């Protein structure tokens, strides 16, 4: 394989990686923990948090804080999983690339 062909293949792979990353970043991931629902964009930016107040009493604030944390962490795990599924083939052996 000549250098030009290798460069062309590397450029195509870079373009494919960026397209996959843009697709993930634009997707919204939703996670629910009891009466808390969190929506995160693929870039791990919180889009919104919804709390079902019908099920919440004033003494439940500590529980609410824990549920928000769990919901956010679950949504971030979903983002990491999809990122690995879509970009893992490009980043094998390159830790911390994305």
C-alpha positions as CSV (number, residue, x, y, z in Angstrom):
1,X,0.0,0.0,0.0
2,X,1.4,3.4,-0.9
3,X,1.6,6.5,1.2
4,X,-1.2,8.3,-0.7
5,X,-3.6,5.4,-0.2
6,X,-2.8,5.3,3.5
7,X,-3.3,9.0,3.9
8,X,-6.6,8.8,2.0
9,X,-7.7,5.9,4.3
10,X,-6.7,7.9,7.4
11,X,-8.6,10.9,6.3
12,X,-11.7,8.8,5.6
13,X,-11.4,7.2,9.1
14,X,-11.0,10.7,10.7
15,X,-14.1,11.9,8.8
16,X,-16.1,8.8,9.9
17,X,-15.0,9.3,13.5
18,X,-16.0,12.9,13.6
19,X,-19.4,12.1,12.0
20,X,-20.0,9.4,14.6
21,X,-19.0,11.7,17.4
22,X,-21.3,14.5,16.1
23,X,-24.1,11.9,15.9
24,X,-23.6,10.9,19.6
25,X,-23.2,14.5,20.7
26,X,-26.6,15.5,19.1
27,X,-28.5,12.5,20.6
28,X,-30.4,12.9,23.9
29,X,-30.0,10.2,26.5
30,X,-32.8,9.7,29.1
31,X,-32.4,8.0,32.4
32,X,-35.0,7.6,35.2
33,X,-34.5,6.7,38.8
34,X,-37.8,6.5,40.7
35,X,-39.4,9.9,40.3
36,X,-36.4,11.7,38.8
37,X,-35.8,11.8,35.0
38,X,-32.7,13.3,33.5
39,X,-32.0,14.1,29.9
40,X,-28.4,14.5,28.8
41,X,-27.0,15.3,25.4
42,X,-24.3,13.0,24.1
43,X,-21.6,15.5,25.0
44,X,-22.7,15.0,28.7
45,X,-24.5,18.3,28.9
46,X,-27.6,18.1,31.1
47,X,-30.5,19.2,29.0
48,X,-33.2,19.0,31.7
49,X,-34.2,17.2,35.0
50,X,-37.8,16.4,35.7
51,X,-39.1,15.5,39.1
52,X,-42.5,13.9,39.6
53,X,-43.6,16.1,42.6
54,X,-46.8,14.0,43.2
55,X,-44.6,11.3,44.7
56,X,-42.3,13.6,46.7
57,X,-42.7,14.7,50.3
58,X,-40.6,17.4,52.0
59,X,-38.6,14.9,54.0
60,X,-37.5,13.1,50.8
61,X,-35.0,15.8,49.8
62,X,-31.9,13.7,50.6
63,X,-33.5,10.8,48.7
64,X,-34.2,13.2,45.8
65,X,-30.5,14.3,45.7
66,X,-29.4,10.7,45.6
67,X,-31.9,9.8,42.8
68,X,-30.7,12.8,40.7
69,X,-27.1,11.6,41.1
70,X,-28.1,8.0,40.1
71,X,-30.1,9.2,37.1
72,X,-27.3,11.4,35.8
73,X,-24.7,8.7,36.3
74,X,-26.9,6.2,34.5
75,X,-27.3,8.6,31.5
76,X,-23.6,9.2,31.4
77,X,-23.0,5.4,31.3
78,X,-25.3,5.2,28.4
79,X,-23.4,7.9,26.6
80,X,-20.1,6.1,27.3
81,X,-21.5,2.8,26.1
82,X,-22.7,4.3,22.8
83,X,-19.5,6.2,22.3
84,X,-17.5,3.0,22.8
85,X,-19.8,1.1,20.4
86,X,-19.5,3.7,17.7
87,X,-16.0,4.9,18.2
88,X,-14.3,1.9,19.8
89,X,-13.2,0.5,16.5
90,X,-11.3,3.7,15.8
91,X,-9.8,4.3,19.2
92,X,-8.5,0.8,20.1
93,X,-5.1,1.2,21.7
94,X,-5.5,5.0,22.0
95,X,-6.6,5.7,25.6
96,X,-8.3,9.0,26.3
97,X,-9.0,10.0,22.7
98,X,-12.7,10.7,23.3
